[in-house]
């Protein structure tokens, strides 16, 4: 491959010392390790779904997930997924990263290419795949002004999976080898269904039979008044209605309970072992790791941390995978592409305040309305499975060849 002078100059500049100390969250686990890098939360959801499906096929396989510097740790990571932020574009930092983790394969998801990281990974002989490539994530000014650098980086990938024709055309303009680019569609973004204790689910389902139930998940304390006002309004038309309330921070349960009692609500505190009685109006589900239970019980879910700015929303594919109709507020910047897909499929509905939330709850209390939205949400969360299947097959073949070498 012809040498890229722009890339060579970039790599020379990247030899500077890293700005931050080099540290790692864990030792490298034994066995095969796949490193995946993502530049957005929806891409993280798709990669985690891929990991979930690949794990049973390859016992002992471990996963390293890196995210862009401006992204937080993704929610609900399994114990076999190690997370850290991507190393900065410094040769010493990247060299230390690769020497520590020794990945057997690298998946680069979306775009937002980091030339030094990609170049040094390729130099170590690690197979590189660009997956879920999309045009907006490839609109980088440096590749317009320095086309030979873009060409040099893209040709480090053994396979490029573009989500659509616009992405494929953009890749070709930058300088990819057309033979390695395939328009596949997007990976499956929907996440694996969260687990729950089936005995507890059956017990609660029997206790709540005949009662309208809705869930407000990952609610910030600043959102609590909006949620409870909507609950009180909708109870005028369904007086036996139960709200399951999950705080975003379960350690704040006592403060939520105090505020709810001051407002006159009859509540049950799940963390105290209390079950809802016939007169219970709000079940405060202030424990960790049980969202799978609540999504299964509630046909309607408000995804909290979205009604006010500053929290970025929460993953809509969690309730989608478990058949719950989705409501959300206007502040979902962390998961905007996912919500947009669900809205386009009529699987999610935006609310702005307590009045619109109460109206949506009342409307979706009709079983056919909630069921229609829930089915559409499940279809969106399941789409892209065949693209994920194809990538799994490529990964299996690549790892098998490396193991046989």
Secondary structure, DSSP 4 states (H G I P E B T S, - for coil): ----HHHHHHHHHTTSPPSS----SSPPPSS-EEEEEESSHHHHHHHHHHHHHHHTTSTT-EEEEEE-TT--PPSS--TTEEEEEPPPS-HHHHHHHHHHH--SEEEEES----HHHHHHHHHTT-EEEEEEE-GGGG--HHHHH-HHHHHHHHTT-SEEEESSHHHHHHHHHHT--GGGEEE--PPP-PPPPPP--HHHHHHHHHHTTTS-EEEEEEE-GGGHHHHHHHHHHHHTT-TT-EEEEEESSGGGHHHHHHHHHHTT--EEEGGGTPPP-TT--EEE---SS-HHHHHHH-SEEEE-S-SSTTS----THHHHTTT-EEEE-S--GGGHHHHHHHHHTT-EEE--SHHHHHHHHHHHTSHHHHHHHHHHHHHHHHTTHHHHHHHHHHHHHHHHHHHH-
